[in-house]
Amino acid sequence: FDLLSVLIPLIETEVLTIQDREVPIADGFRLFATQALSSSSTAEMTRTKVLSSFNLWAHVVVYSLSLAEMAHVVAQQNPSIPRFFVTSFLSSLNALAGSHARFRLAFRDVLKWGRRIGAA
């Protein structure tokens, strides 16, 4: 199943086709997508496909939060976790990420971690 073979016609025609049925999109429908900046060959092939349809997308560049900003957000959402613990944990993860090329510190994972620890 190729996701782009579904998404591109959906964007171009505003109709989703599923098993020979056409479903029109709702008023105000918006599609948000993110692109990971990895260097794997699969990601490179996908990036090439996406680049060929760039005229269909609006582009917004969002820079990653700093470690201090991540720690602030996690601490605000999970007041039961001491701020120093969040900061030292994120610093350790960042050091680990720097020593392993395939490891990346994703903010979504940091938020999940905060929710799990905060609930414990």
N, C-alpha and C positions, 0 to 999 in steps of 0.2 A: 504494500500500500504506500503510495507516494503522496505525502501530504500536500506538496506543492501542486500536484495535478488536480487536487480538489480546491485548494485555496485560490489559485490564480483565476480559474473561471468564476469562482464566487465573487472575487473582487471586481473582475471585468464585467460580469453580467448581472450581479446582485441577485443571483439565483443559486441555490445549493441543489445539486442533482444527486439523489440517492436512489440507487436501483431503479432507474428510469422514472423516478418521480421528481418533479421540480418543486422546490420549496423556496418561495421568495423571502428575502431577508426582511426583518422588521424595520420600521422607520427608526432612524437613529442608530442602527447597527454600526459598531466600530470593531475593528480587529487590531489588537495590539500584539506585537511580536518582539522578541528579544533575540539578539545574536551573540552567542558566546564567541569570544576571541581566542579560540584555541588553534593549534597548528596541526591537528591530526588530518590525515588524508581524507577521511570521510567528511570532516567539517569543511575541508577545502573544496570538495566536490559540491557539497550543499551550498556553500558560499557562492560558487560559480553559478549555480542554478538561480539563486536568489538575486545575484547581481544582474542577471539577464532580465529580470523583471523589476528592477529598481524604480522605473518610472511609475509603478503602481503604489509605491509606498511614500509616506511622509517620513522624514528622518528627524529624530530627536536624539542628541547625544547626551547621555547621563553618565557622569563620572562616578566612580566608586566612592563610597564614604571612607574617610580616614578611620584608623583604629579608634581614635578618641571619639569620633562621631558615632561609630558602631557601638562603642561601650556606653555612650550616653543614651542612645535609643534603647538598648537592651536593659539598662538600669532603670529607665523611665517606665518601660513596660513590665518590668519584674522587680518591684521595689524590695522583695524579700531576698534578693541576691545582693550581697555587698558589692559596691562599686569597684573596690580594689580587686575583688575576685574576678569580676568581668574583665577588667583591664588586664590583669596578669594572664588570664586564660587566652584572651585575644592576642596578646603579645606572643605567647607561646605558640599559638596556632600560626601566627604570621611568620615566626622564625622557622617553623616546620615547613610552611609553604615555600619559603625562600630556599630551603635545602632540597626540596623535591620538585622537579619540573612539572610533574603531572598533578600535583596537589594545588588546589586553588581555594582561597577563602571566599566563599560565596555568602553574601549578606543574608540570603534566605535561610541558609543552614545555620548561621549565627542566631537568627531569630527563633528557629526551631529549637536549638540548643537552649536558649534562654527560657522558652516556654516549658521545656521539659524539666530543667533545673528549678525554675520558679514554682512548678507544681509539686515538686518533691518535698 
